Amino acid sequence: FANQIKQLSQAFESSKQRHAPDIPSTADASELGQHEINALAAKDKMRTDAINQAVRLRSILDDEFEALSNDLIETFENLQPLKGELLSLLTSFVQCTAERQPVAAASSPGWQNFREHMQTCRDAHLRNEILIRSRLDAIRGTLRILQNSADMDGACQIYDRMGRIADRFGGNRYADA
């Protein structure tokens, strides 16, 4: 029985050193409690900051969609650095959370709001990607038509240079009739 008390004390000290190395080993219960409260407050601030950044990202993605829809390419390009900064910041939030909290804590209901915001950001990004791809496909199709019409040497010309209906088959069809 005497060994169990020593083992429990050693396990507690080793756990404290592993999870809270900044807490001195001489800390009493109130000091440990204060460290726990400070850690919870820091986690809550990190979660709140992450949610606020996700909301900002969604706003930028909506602005990006408006710019794309209205062919405001300069506005779209000006939003890209802001979006990149937010994505980097959100990535650092996620990495920091993964390092500090076990998987179970990161999937807790407290982070559910953040995950929901990030899912709406993903959906908005996919919406913007679809719009960009459809515009690119339309431009590529137009270029293909223009390239093919130049290659056909006038085979599909309806009018000649004088503005009259072109004779595509050679000869005068009206005279043949």
Residue frames as qw, qx, qy, qz and C-alpha x, y, z in Angstrom:
[[0.000, 0.884, 0.467, 0.000, 0.00, 0.00, 0.00],
 [0.326, -0.768, 0.098, 0.543, 2.86, 2.38, 0.78],
 [0.392, -0.105, 0.596, 0.693, 4.28, 1.88, -2.74],
 [0.221, 0.656, 0.663, 0.285, 0.95, 2.80, -4.32],
 [0.113, -0.933, -0.190, 0.283, 1.05, 6.28, -2.80],
 [0.341, -0.562, 0.430, 0.619, 4.59, 6.82, -4.15],
 [0.362, 0.202, 0.747, 0.520, 3.59, 5.45, -7.56],
 [0.120, 0.829, 0.542, 0.065, 0.53, 7.71, -7.68],
 [0.211, -0.875, 0.041, 0.434, 2.64, 10.72, -6.69],
 [0.376, -0.327, 0.595, 0.630, 5.26, 9.90, -9.33],
 [0.310, 0.463, 0.740, 0.377, 2.58, 9.38, -12.00],
 [0.017, 0.924, 0.354, -0.144, 1.02, 12.73, -11.10],
 [0.276, -0.749, 0.267, 0.540, 4.38, 14.54, -11.26],
 [0.379, -0.076, 0.708, 0.591, 5.29, 12.92, -14.57],
 [0.231, 0.673, 0.666, 0.223, 1.87, 13.78, -16.02],
 [0.090, -0.934, -0.162, 0.305, 2.18, 17.35, -14.79],
 [0.333, -0.555, 0.455, 0.611, 5.64, 17.69, -16.36],
 [0.357, 0.193, 0.770, 0.493, 4.39, 16.25, -19.63],
 [0.104, 0.722, 0.628, 0.272, 1.20, 18.35, -19.93],
 [0.122, -0.973, -0.107, -0.166, 2.16, 21.50, -18.03],
 [0.765, 0.060, -0.220, 0.602, 5.93, 21.94, -17.90],
 [0.123, 0.570, -0.093, 0.807, 5.57, 25.62, -16.99],
 [0.646, -0.663, -0.077, -0.371, 3.90, 24.82, -13.66],
 [0.063, 0.576, -0.731, 0.360, 6.42, 24.46, -10.86],
 [0.576, -0.107, -0.810, 0.011, 6.43, 21.14, -9.04],
 [0.166, -0.147, -0.656, 0.722, 5.80, 22.97, -5.78],
 [0.325, -0.228, -0.243, -0.885, 2.45, 24.38, -7.00],
 [0.263, 0.133, 0.793, -0.534, -0.47, 23.91, -4.68],
 [0.282, 0.481, 0.827, 0.071, -4.04, 23.07, -5.69],
 [0.185, 0.855, 0.276, -0.398, -5.15, 26.71, -6.12],
 [0.039, -0.644, 0.489, 0.587, -2.18, 27.45, -8.37],
 [0.239, 0.042, 0.907, 0.346, -2.92, 24.34, -10.42],
 [0.257, 0.676, 0.673, -0.156, -6.54, 25.46, -10.68],
 [0.103, 0.835, -0.037, -0.540, -5.50, 28.92, -11.85],
 [0.122, -0.386, 0.733, 0.547, -3.28, 27.40, -14.53],
 [0.260, 0.334, 0.894, 0.147, -6.20, 25.25, -15.66],
 [0.212, 0.817, 0.417, -0.338, -8.49, 28.29, -15.87],
 [0.010, 0.730, -0.345, -0.590, -5.87, 30.23, -17.84],
 [0.203, -0.131, 0.869, 0.432, -5.43, 27.29, -20.23],
 [0.269, 0.563, 0.781, -0.019, -9.19, 27.03, -20.78],
 [0.145, 0.858, 0.142, -0.472, -9.41, 30.78, -21.41],
 [0.079, -0.542, 0.599, 0.584, -6.58, 30.55, -23.95],
 [0.244, 0.159, 0.913, 0.285, -8.30, 27.65, -25.72],
 [0.233, 0.738, 0.597, -0.210, -11.58, 29.58, -25.80],
 [0.067, 0.806, -0.149, -0.569, -9.86, 32.67, -27.20],
 [0.164, -0.294, 0.785, 0.519, -8.16, 30.56, -29.86],
 [0.254, 0.418, 0.865, 0.113, -11.49, 28.99, -30.82],
 [0.171, 0.841, 0.350, -0.376, -13.21, 32.41, -30.94],
 [0.031, -0.678, 0.416, 0.606, -10.39, 33.85, -33.05],
 [0.227, -0.040, 0.883, 0.408, -10.56, 30.87, -35.42],
 [0.254, 0.633, 0.728, -0.061, -14.32, 31.31, -35.84],
 [0.099, 0.858, 0.068, -0.500, -13.92, 35.05, -36.50],
 [0.096, -0.493, 0.640, 0.581, -11.27, 34.35, -39.15],
 [0.263, 0.236, 0.904, 0.240, -13.52, 31.73, -40.77],
 [0.225, 0.796, 0.494, -0.269, -16.34, 34.29, -40.92],
 [0.022, 0.772, -0.274, -0.573, -13.94, 36.78, -42.58],
 [0.218, -0.190, 0.838, 0.463, -12.89, 34.10, -45.08],
 [0.297, 0.528, 0.795, 0.029, -16.53, 33.42, -45.97],
 [0.156, 0.870, 0.180, -0.431, -17.07, 37.15, -46.53],
 [0.067, -0.603, 0.556, 0.568, -14.04, 37.32, -48.83],
 [0.272, 0.088, 0.908, 0.306, -15.25, 34.25, -50.75],
 [0.277, 0.731, 0.603, -0.160, -18.65, 35.93, -51.23],
 [0.074, 0.844, -0.142, -0.512, -16.93, 39.13, -52.43],
 [0.225, -0.333, 0.778, 0.483, -14.85, 36.99, -54.77],
 [0.333, 0.407, 0.841, 0.126, -18.00, 35.43, -56.23],
 [0.212, 0.867, 0.307, -0.328, -19.57, 38.86, -56.75],
 [0.051, -0.716, 0.435, 0.543, -16.43, 40.07, -58.50],
 [0.266, -0.080, 0.879, 0.387, -16.35, 36.99, -60.73],
 [0.315, 0.595, 0.737, -0.060, -20.05, 37.26, -61.53],
 [0.193, 0.930, 0.177, -0.259, -19.69, 40.91, -62.53],
 [0.764, 0.461, 0.046, 0.449, -16.41, 40.44, -64.45],
 [0.162, -0.950, 0.215, -0.160, -14.49, 42.63, -61.98],
 [0.889, 0.172, -0.293, 0.306, -11.15, 40.91, -62.47],
 [0.242, 0.555, -0.403, 0.686, -9.12, 43.60, -60.69],
 [0.585, -0.503, 0.251, -0.584, -11.31, 43.29, -57.58],
 [0.989, -0.075, -0.108, -0.068, -10.98, 39.51, -57.73],
 [0.716, 0.354, -0.355, 0.485, -7.19, 39.77, -57.95],
 [0.059, -0.601, 0.367, -0.708, -7.08, 42.24, -55.04],
 [0.793, -0.416, 0.116, -0.429, -8.93, 39.74, -52.83],
 [0.897, 0.170, -0.394, 0.102, -6.39, 36.96, -53.42],
 [0.334, 0.399, -0.598, 0.610, -3.69, 38.19, -50.97],
 [0.478, -0.359, 0.349, -0.721, -6.30, 38.65, -48.22],
 [0.940, -0.051, -0.112, -0.319, -7.65, 35.18, -48.82],
 [0.742, 0.312, -0.515, 0.295, -4.14, 33.71, -48.77],
 [0.019, 0.434, -0.561, 0.705, -3.35, 35.40, -45.44],
 [0.699, -0.255, 0.233, -0.626, -6.56, 34.13, -43.88],
 [0.946, 0.099, -0.286, -0.116, -5.96, 30.61, -45.13],
 [0.516, 0.375, -0.594, 0.489, -2.44, 30.67, -43.64],
 [0.261, -0.384, 0.470, -0.751, -3.79, 31.97, -40.34],
 [0.858, -0.131, 0.053, -0.493, -6.52, 29.33, -40.22],
 [0.845, 0.232, -0.467, 0.116, -3.98, 26.63, -41.04],
 [0.247, 0.383, -0.628, 0.631, -1.84, 27.78, -38.11],
 [0.582, -0.302, 0.295, -0.695, -4.93, 27.70, -35.83],
 [0.950, 0.011, -0.164, -0.266, -5.65, 24.13, -36.83],
 [0.697, 0.321, -0.542, 0.343, -2.03, 23.04, -36.44],
 [0.042, -0.421, 0.544, -0.724, -1.75, 24.73, -33.04],
 [0.753, -0.220, 0.172, -0.596, -4.96, 23.09, -31.89],
 [0.931, 0.134, -0.332, -0.066, -3.80, 19.70, -33.11],
 [0.485, 0.375, -0.601, 0.512, -0.54, 20.09, -31.17],
 [0.180, -0.338, 0.498, -0.778, -2.16, 21.31, -27.94],
 [0.699, -0.044, 0.359, -0.617, -5.28, 19.20, -27.81],
 [0.343, -0.036, 0.928, 0.138, -5.87, 15.54, -28.40],
 [0.118, -0.164, -0.722, -0.662, -8.15, 14.52, -31.24],
 [0.205, -0.574, -0.789, 0.074, -11.10, 14.07, -28.90],
 [0.137, -0.632, -0.286, 0.707, -10.86, 17.69, -27.67],
 [0.004, -0.249, 0.418, 0.874, -10.53, 19.07, -31.20],
 [0.238, -0.265, -0.776, -0.520, -13.70, 17.24, -32.22],
 [0.062, -0.387, -0.712, 0.583, -15.59, 18.54, -29.17],
 [0.142, 0.791, 0.589, 0.085, -18.85, 20.47, -29.50],
 [0.208, -0.807, -0.017, 0.552, -16.93, 23.68, -28.76],
 [0.185, -0.379, 0.574, 0.702, -15.17, 23.41, -32.12],
 [0.406, 0.466, 0.779, 0.109, -18.34, 22.36, -33.97],
 [0.215, 0.900, 0.206, -0.318, -19.17, 25.98, -34.81],
 [0.108, -0.684, 0.526, 0.493, -15.71, 26.45, -36.33],
 [0.356, 0.001, 0.877, 0.321, -16.08, 23.26, -38.40],
 [0.368, 0.692, 0.615, -0.083, -19.48, 24.43, -39.67],
 [0.125, 0.897, -0.092, -0.413, -18.03, 27.79, -40.73],
 [0.201, -0.493, 0.718, 0.448, -15.16, 26.08, -42.51],
 [0.421, 0.288, 0.844, 0.166, -17.59, 23.79, -44.34],
 [0.333, 0.856, 0.345, -0.195, -19.53, 26.80, -45.62],
 [0.038, -0.794, 0.411, 0.445, -16.19, 28.30, -46.72],
 [0.370, -0.142, 0.850, 0.347, -15.38, 25.09, -48.58],
 [0.415, 0.590, 0.692, 0.015, -18.76, 25.18, -50.31],
 [0.185, 0.926, 0.051, -0.324, -18.30, 28.84, -51.27],
 [0.197, -0.602, 0.629, 0.450, -14.83, 28.08, -52.62],
 [0.416, 0.151, 0.860, 0.255, -16.23, 25.21, -54.72],
 [0.346, 0.804, 0.455, -0.165, -18.97, 27.53, -56.02],
 [0.055, 0.876, -0.261, -0.401, -16.32, 30.05, -57.09],
 [0.335, -0.336, 0.795, 0.379, -14.22, 27.31, -58.67],
 [0.469, 0.452, 0.753, 0.095, -17.20, 26.09, -60.72],
 [0.270, 0.914, 0.175, -0.249, -17.83, 29.64, -61.95],
 [0.111, -0.740, 0.522, 0.410, -14.16, 30.10, -62.90],
 [0.417, -0.075, 0.858, 0.290, -14.06, 26.74, -64.69],
 [0.461, 0.648, 0.606, -0.019, -17.24, 27.47, -66.64],
 [0.168, 0.929, -0.082, -0.318, -15.85, 30.85, -67.72],
 [0.236, -0.553, 0.703, 0.379, -12.55, 29.24, -68.77],
 [0.494, 0.220, 0.824, 0.168, -14.42, 26.56, -70.73],
 [0.392, 0.834, 0.358, -0.152, -16.43, 29.25, -72.53],
 [0.024, 0.865, -0.357, -0.352, -13.27, 31.17, -73.38],
 [0.372, -0.294, 0.823, 0.313, -11.52, 28.02, -74.60],
 [0.512, 0.484, 0.709, 0.041, -14.55, 27.15, -76.74],
 [0.288, 0.921, 0.087, -0.249, -14.58, 30.63, -78.26],
 [0.136, -0.707, 0.592, 0.362, -10.87, 30.40, -79.02],
 [0.485, 0.009, 0.848, 0.215, -11.36, 26.98, -80.62],
 [0.477, 0.720, 0.500, -0.070, -14.15, 28.36, -82.83],
 [0.149, 0.929, -0.176, -0.289, -12.02, 31.31, -83.84],
 [0.282, -0.514, 0.743, 0.322, -9.03, 29.10, -84.60],
 [0.511, 0.230, 0.817, 0.139, -11.12, 26.61, -86.58],
 [0.429, 0.825, 0.326, -0.169, -12.87, 29.30, -88.59],
 [0.045, 0.840, -0.416, -0.346, -9.52, 30.73, -89.61],
 [0.356, -0.299, 0.850, 0.248, -8.36, 27.26, -90.67],
 [0.587, 0.423, 0.685, -0.089, -11.39, 26.49, -92.83],
 [0.239, -0.113, 0.484, 0.834, -10.34, 28.98, -95.53],
 [0.360, 0.190, -0.085, -0.910, -13.78, 30.40, -95.91],
 [0.167, -0.127, -0.940, -0.268, -15.56, 27.05, -96.39],
 [0.110, -0.578, -0.770, 0.247, -18.32, 28.19, -94.06],
 [0.020, -0.215, -0.008, 0.976, -18.61, 31.74, -95.32],
 [0.314, 0.627, 0.690, -0.176, -22.14, 32.81, -95.90],
 [0.286, 0.936, 0.107, -0.175, -21.35, 36.16, -97.50],
 [0.747, 0.298, 0.062, 0.591, -18.58, 37.12, -99.90],
 [0.405, -0.195, -0.127, 0.884, -16.47, 40.27, -99.70],
 [0.087, -0.256, -0.318, -0.909, -19.13, 42.33, -101.47],
 [0.365, 0.018, 0.515, -0.775, -21.82, 41.32, -98.96],
 [0.730, 0.125, -0.340, -0.579, -23.64, 38.98, -101.34],
 [0.910, -0.202, 0.316, -0.174, -24.40, 35.36, -100.55],
 [0.128, -0.594, 0.748, 0.267, -21.21, 33.40, -101.15],
 [0.861, 0.289, -0.300, -0.292, -21.07, 30.71, -103.78],
 [0.548, -0.552, 0.621, -0.100, -19.65, 27.86, -101.71],
 [0.835, 0.098, 0.539, 0.041, -19.94, 25.20, -104.42],
 [0.265, -0.271, 0.567, 0.731, -18.42, 27.03, -107.34],
 [0.054, 0.337, 0.734, 0.587, -20.32, 28.23, -110.37],
 [0.313, -0.063, 0.086, -0.944, -23.52, 30.14, -110.47],
 [0.165, 0.215, 0.941, -0.204, -26.28, 28.03, -108.98],
 [0.411, 0.570, 0.323, -0.634, -28.99, 30.40, -110.15],
 [0.392, 0.537, -0.489, -0.564, -27.83, 30.10, -113.75],
 [0.047, 0.146, -0.983, -0.096, -27.65, 26.30, -113.46],
 [0.337, 0.359, 0.757, -0.430, -31.22, 26.12, -112.33]]
